[in-house]
Amino acid sequence: METNSSKSGTGSLVAGGIAALVASVCCVGPLVLLALGVGGAWVANLTALEPYRPIFVGVALVFLGLAFRKLYLVPATCAPGQSCAVPANRKRQRLMFWLVTLPVLALLTFPWYASLFY
């Protein structure tokens, strides 16, 4: 039996967000630490994940694509009375999808505009 979270694509959104954070830790991490006043030679070690960045970017995009598919392309079949049958819930799920997707895309594209902050 499927749960509501698997029907709505919430798991895909969470996985995509986590993959995007891991993919951008090599670039965003040092910037955040420097902005907080934390520095030192050890900050350069955060770039050790850079070779794995393409893998995490791909994983993030796959999970975001799966969430998009669940929300827009393959409508959920719901029995009357279930939470997924309420149009307001579907609207909230789509809003949450875009509220997660926009920051994820900003994190994934950060290396291209990071030089503006350093």
Buried (B, 14 or more C-beta within 10 A) or exposed (E): EEEBEEBBBBBBBBBBBBBBBBBBBBBBBBBEBEEEEEEEEEBEEBBEBEEEBEEBBEBBBBBBEBBBEBBEEEEBEBEEEEEBEEEEBBEEBBEBBEEBBEEBBEBBEBBEEBEEEE
